[in-house]
Amino acid sequence: MSGTPNWQALYPEGVSREYAPPKRYLWQFLEDNARERPDKTAILFEDLKISYAQLWHRVKISACVLRSRGFARGKRGDRVLLVLPNCPEFIVQYFGALRADMTPVAVSPALTRDELTAVIRAVEPRAAFVDREIAGEFEAARVRAHIREPKVFFVNPGSEFQAGAGDSSVLPAVLGEPDDSQQRNDVDIAVLQFTSGTTGSSKIAMISHRNLVANAEQNNRWFGWTADDIILGALPLYHTWGMCCAMNATFAAGATLALVGEFNAPIVLDTIERHKVTVAYGSGTMFTRLLDCAGDAAATKFASLRYVKAGAMLIDRTLNQRWADAVPNVPMINGYGLTEASPEVTNNPPGRVKPGTVGIPLPGTEVRVCSTDDPLKLVESGIEGEIQVRGPQVMLGYWSLPAETRATVLPGGWLRTGDIGKFDPDGYLKIVDRLKDLIKFRGYSVSPSEVERVLMTHPSVQEATVVGIPDETDGEVPVAYLVLKEGAPTEVADMPDFVEPHLASFKRPRRYHVVHEIPKNHVGKPLKRVLKEMPEPGAF
């Protein structure tokens, strides 16, 4: 981009464009808070009220248990799989793994047996903490993966947190104190995070301690988070946005996380009102449902909030207007990010919100727009191109995929996002389209190729193509177009039941269309844009 705008002039008061993350581990945020404000509430969950001292104590116990079983001794990076919903146990085991020099890998407890099998094979975890409700599915997946480990700990979410358990006097001797001279938070992997990737196929991003510390502090500086804030924890913690911007950023600020087990509009509204939540992050779908539930009382129910952040999907401007009409004193802010950037890249500045844009780069972050034909060639301001990002939040690379890493992280540290955007005359970024074949459904990334592979295993299907159709509430919905084999029935009414065991609910097509042919280009690639623009035929 030529003529880089004066972004500093648009920054929140007192926030500098310059930023370099401190050299520390992510778990040290909890340790610092436990020492400086031990009685401060860290987590509110159902009837539980957990202080920083209690939380850090349990984290150390978890780390001690892992170490006592021989994990991460003599080397770092043994993987710990977390298959848990939002609950205090997730937080304890996540930070416990980090404190034990292990690497947490969090996935949705809604994954099917097939999906869990693929996860276990991909990361080969040494230990796993799993929701007891899916114990049978997980055990079957572990057996099918043909991996002797992991050591599995089954958890009853919300019922197993005992703040006073354990003998803290033995913990330092078991864990050992971190050696600052050996600390390499810029290259040590903190977490492995599943992502659909910048090309649409499933990958695992390697995120360092430096990446996570940086993005938590970037968020907090931008929005002025303090220990007085109460942050809504309704986003899934296994998702990069919930993990990094709700959980990690809360603890970096010494604030309180008002945790919700799963999104339910009446429960979330009650949580916001009862705990006087000050900041709420969520997808467009979540805020649409909250407004529907609140009705004419929206301004009263959301009165404690100082702002809300809507993201994780392409946001229709009508949502911003609807929110402004219903809750005029609480601004809705849009931003942009991706898993490979830990995840936040840009945000609208508070007080200078520009609807229809995702704002300007965060502190220490550079954003440029390059030609889709030549990723090293900058385009002029106002011209569309691929968004590229450089900053301390950019991932180390993809797990076990060096070629894909080189193709995604260019020389000089520039991350190719696969998203198409442009800068407006004021320097605000607008997202226009995607290079990557990816569907954003309710804030979740859905890889069409993964869904298509499952559809192709149906005995009646000759061809299958999945596209994202715009939807006012859900951003995009996965829709399948099927060409059937000769002699097959004209409808495949069993398809929803067929895909259910193989795909998590958010990945399943919402509609199926049987067509005579799928439009293709001269090399046989499906023309998905054509399918998106066509009127949908009858669905089943």
N, C-alpha and C positions, 0 to 999 in steps of 0.2 A: 504493500500500500504506500503510495507516494503521499507526501504531505501529512505525516502523522499528526493527528490532532493533539491539542493540549489537554490530555486526559486529567492531569493534575488539577486543572481548574474546575473540573466536574466532580472531583472527589469529595467525600464527606469531610467536614471540617476536622482538622487535626490528623487526618490520615494521609500518609505519604505514599507516593508511587513506589519508592524504594522499599524493598523488603528482603531480608535474608533470614531463613529459619534458624533457630538455635540448634546446637548440637545436643540432642537429647532423645530419649526413647519416649514413645507415646504413653506408656504406662506411668511415666514420671509425673504427668498431670494429676493422676489420682494420688500418688504418693505425696505430692506437694500439698494438695487440698486436705488430705488426712492429717498432715502436720500443722497446717496454717489455720484450718477451719474445721476441726474434727467433728463438731456437733452440727455443722451445716447439713441440711437435707440434700442428699445426692439424687435419690430416686423416690418418686411417689408411684406406687403400683397397687391398684385395688385398695386393700386396707393396710398395706405396708408403707412404712416411712423409714427409709434407710439413710443413715448419715454417711458422710465421707469416711469417717473412722471405721464404721462397721463394714462398708463396702471394701475398703482397702484391706481390712483384716481378712475378709473372705477371699479376696483375690490372692493374697499371699498363701492362704491355706490351699487353694486350688493349685497354685504353682508348685507348692511343696508336694502335693499328692502326685502331680505329674513327674516331678523330678525323682521322687522316691521310687517310681516304677521304672526308672532308668532312661526316661526320655530326655533328649537334648543334652545328655552328659557327654562332654568331650567334643560336641559339635552343635551347631545351631541349625534350626530349620526343620526339625521333625514336624510334620503337619498334624494339626488337631482339627477334625471336622466338627462343625456345629450345625446341627439340624434341629433348630429350636425356633419357636415363635418369639415374639417380643415378651420378655420376662426378665426379672433380675438375674436368673441363672445364666442367661445368654451373656450378659455383661460381665458377670464374675468369671465365666470360663474363657471369654474372649481375652480379657486383660490378664487372667491367670496364665493362659498360654503364652502371651507376650512376655510376662514377667519370668516365665520359665525358659525363655529363649526359644520358644516354639512358634510355629506359624499357624494362626487360625485360618480356616477356610469355611466360610459360612454359606449355606445354601437353604433354599426354601423347604420347610417341612411338608409342603404340598407336592413335592416332586414324586413322580411315580417310581415304581420298582426299577423299571428300565433306566430312568434318568439317574436314580441313586447309584445303580450299578456302574454307569458311565462315569459318575463323579468319583467313586471309590477307585476305579481303575486309573483315572487321570491323575489323582493326587496322592494315592497310596498313603493314607493317613495312618499314623501310629496309634492315635486315640480318637475317639468320637464321643460327643455328648449329643444324645438323641432324645427327642420327645417320646415319652413312653407310649403315647397313643399310636405311634407308627413303628413300634418295636418289631412286630412281625414283618412288615414290609422291609425295614432296614436289614434285619437278619437275613432275609431271603436275598436281598441285593448284595450283601456282603459275601454270601456263599457263591452267588452267581459270578461275582467279580474274580473269584479264585485267588483271593488275597487273604493270607492267614490272619493278619492284623486287619483292622484296628482293635485295640482294647476298647470295648464299648461301655459307656456309662449312661444308663437310661435315667431320664429326668422327668419329674412331675412339675411342669412349669407353674411357678407362682406359689408352690407349697413346700419347697425344700430349702428356702432361705432361712438359715438360723444364724443370726448375726453374732452370737456369742460362742459358737462352736470352735473348738481347736485350742491349741496351746501356742500362743504367738512367741513364746520364749525360744522355741526351737527353730523358728523360721529363718533367721539370718544365717545360722550355721548350715542349714540344708540348702538354701538358695545361693548363698554367697552374695557379696556386694558387687555391683557392676563396676568394672574397671574402666574409668573414663578414658584412659589412654588407649584402650582397645575398642572404644566405641566408634562404629562406622555406620552411623544412622543414615548416611546417604546411599549406601550400597547394601546394607542388611535388609533382607525382605522382612517386612512386618506381617503382611497378609497376602494371601492369594485370593483374587476376586474374579469370579466367573463373569464374563462379559460376552455379548454377541460380537464384539470386536468392531473395528472401524470398517471392516469389509463385509460384515453381516454373518460370518460364521463364528461358532462358539470358540472362545479362547479363554485363557486365564491370565489376568493381568498381575504382574509382580509389583506390589506397592511397598515402598520402603517406609521406615519410621519417619524419615525426613519428609516424604510426600505427605503423610498423614498429619504430622505436626504442623507443617506449612499450611495445609488447607484449613485446618481448624483455626489457626491464628488469622489467616486471611479473612475467613468468614467473620470472625469476632471483631477484628479491627474495622471491617467495612460497616457492620451494623451496630457496633458499640455494645456488644454483649458484656454483661458484668455478673457478679455473683448474685445480684438481685433478680436476675431474669429466671423465669420458669418456662422451659421449652417443652412444647408438645412432642411426645415420642410416639406418634401414630404411624409414621413411615416404618416399613419393615427394617429391622436392624441388620438382616442379612443382605439387604440391598445397599449399594454403595452410598446413596444419598442419606438413608436413615442412619447407617453406621457412622459416616464421617461428619455429616452436617447436623444431625440431631444428637447422636451419642457423643462422639469425640469432641465436637465443638462445645457442647454443654460442659463437659468436664474440664476442658481447657480454660473455660471462663469461671470455673468454680460455681456454676449455676445449678439449677435443679431440673431434672428430667422427669416430666409427668408422663409416665410410660403407659401405653394402651396395648393390650394383648393383640388385638387385630382391629382393623378399621370397622367401626360400626357407628353410623352417624349420631344416633342418640347418646351413645356412650362417650363419644368424643366431645360432643357438645356439653355433656355433664362434666367431663374432665376439665374443659376450658373454664367453665363457670365456677366449679367447685374449688379449683386450685388457682384461679385467677392467672391463667397462662398468659404470658406476655408475647411469645413468638410462636407461630405455627407454620411449619413447612409441610407441603403436601402436593399431590398431583392435581391437575385440573379436575379430574373425576372426583377426587375427595372433596374439593371445595364446592363443586356443583351439588353434590349430595348433602353437604353441610348446609348450604343455602336452602335447598329444598326442605330439609328437616327443620331449620330454624324459622322459616316462613317470615311473617311480619315482625317477629321478635328478634331478627338477626342483629340489629344494632345493639340491643341490650345483651344478647347472649355473647357477642364478641367484644364487649366493651373493654375488657381487661387487656386486649391485644394492642401492641404498639405498631405491629405490621404483620403481614402474612406473606409467605413466599410460595408462589405456584410455579411448578416446573416438572421435570422428568418426562415431559411430552410436549409436542407442539401445542401451545396454548392459543385457543381461539380468542380474539380480542373481545368478543361478546361476553366472555366470562369476566374480564376485567371491568367492563362497563356494568355488568350485573352486580358485581361485588361493590363497586363504587356507589351504585344506587342504593344498595341494601345497607352497606356499612361505610358511610362517607368519611368517618373519622379514622378508619384503619386502612392504610394504603396496601394494595396488593402489588408486590414486586415480582418481576420475572427476571430470570437469569439463565445461564447456559453452562452446561458441564457434561462430562462423560466419565465413565469408569476409569479410563486410561489417564485421566487428569485428577483423580482422587477426591471428588469429581469436579469441583467448581472452577470455572474459568472466568466468567463475566457475571456482573450483577448490575441492575439499575441502581444508581445512587439514591439513597433515601433523600427525599426532598426535591429530587430532579428526575423523577420517574417519567419515562417516555413509553407509553403503551405501544405495543407492536414491535418492540425491540427487546433484546436480552441484556442491554446495558453496555458497560465498558469493562476493560480488563481489570482484574483484581490487583492488589499490590504485588509487585515482583513478577507480574505476568505480562508476557508479550503475546499479541495476537496479530496475525497477518492473513491476508487473503491472496491465494495464488491460483494460477491457471489450472483448470482441471486436466489440461493436456500436458502441462509441464509443472510439476510440483515445486520447482525452484524458481519459477517466474512469477514475480509480484504483478497484480493487476492494479489498475487505477482505482482510486477511491470512488465508490458508488457502483463499481462493476462487480458482478457476481463471480465467485470462485470458491475454491475449497478453503475452509477455515483451518489454519494451523496455529498451534499453541506452543509456547516455550515458557517454562517457569519451574519453580521448585516442587510443584505438585505433579509434574509429568512422570509417569510410571518408569520403572526400570526396563520393562519389556514384557514380552509374553513368555509364559512358562513353557520351556522345552520347544520353543518355536523361534529359533534364531533368524531364519529367513524372513518370517513375518514381522519380527521385531525390526529388522533392518529396513523393511519396506514401509513401516509405519512411523518409526522414529528416525528422522533424516539426520544427516551430519549437521552438527551444531545444536542438536537437541530439539529440533522442531517436530512436534507431533502432528501427523496428518489425521484429522478428525473424521474425514469422510462426509462431513456436513458442508452444504453449500450456503454461503451467506454473503453479505455485503455490508459496508459501513455507510451510514447516512452522512449528510454534510456536517453533522455535529459530532461524528465519531462514535455513534451508537451502533452496535452490531445487530443486524437482522438475520434470522435464520430463514432461508428460502426453500431449501430442498435437501435431499440426501444423495450422495454418491453411493453409499452403502445400501445393500438390500436388507432393510431392517424395518420392523413395524413397532411403533410405540403405542402399546395398549395399556391404558390406565397407569402409565408410568413405567411399565415393564417393557424390556426389550425382547421382542420375539423374532427369532431367526426364521424366515420363511423356508430356507433350505432344510432346517431340522424338521419342520412340520411336513414338508413335501416328502421327505424320506419315509415318514410314517405312513402317509397316505398311499404311497406307491407300493406298500406291502399288502394292501387290500387286493384280494384276488380278482376283483372286477375292474381295477383302475389301470389304464394304459399310460396316461399322463396326468400330472398334478402340478398346479401352480397356485401359490398363495400370495395374495396382495393385501396391503393395508388400505381400507376404505375409510375416508374421513368420517368422523362421528363427533357430534357436538359435545357429548358427555365423556366419551372414552378416548378422545384424541384420534385414534385409528382402531378399527376392528379387523382381525384376521378373517379374510374371506377366501374360500377355496374354489378353484375352477378345475373341473375334472373331465377328462376324456376317457370314456369307458372302452373296454376291450370289446371286440366284435362278439356278438351273442350274449353279452352281459345284459342284465335288466336295465331299463332306461333310467331308473333311479337307484340310488344306493342308500336306502333309508337307514341302514344299520351303521352308517359311518360315524355318527356321534358316539355310539357305544363302542365302535371299533377302536377309535383313537384314545378313548378315556384311559385305558391302562398304560398308555405309552407316553402321554403328554400331560404336564401339569395344566391345571384348569385355565390359566391365563394364556397358554399357548394354543389352545384348541380353536379351530375356526368357529366363528359365530354363525356363518352361513355357508352353504355348499351349493354350487351350481354345476350342473352337467351340461357340457357344451360339445358341439361336433368337432371343434378344433380350437386350439389356443394360438392366437396371433404370435408370429415369430419374425425375427429379422433374417437377413440373408445367411447368417451362420447358424440359424436354428435356436437362437436365444429368445425365450418368451418376452414379449413386449408388455411388461407389467404396467407401464404408464397408459397404454391403450386400454387395458382391462380396467384400470381405475377410472378412466374417462367414459367408458361405455355404460349405458343404463344396465343395471343388474337384471338378468333374467329371473325367472321364478326360482326360489330357493326351497330346499327341503331341510 
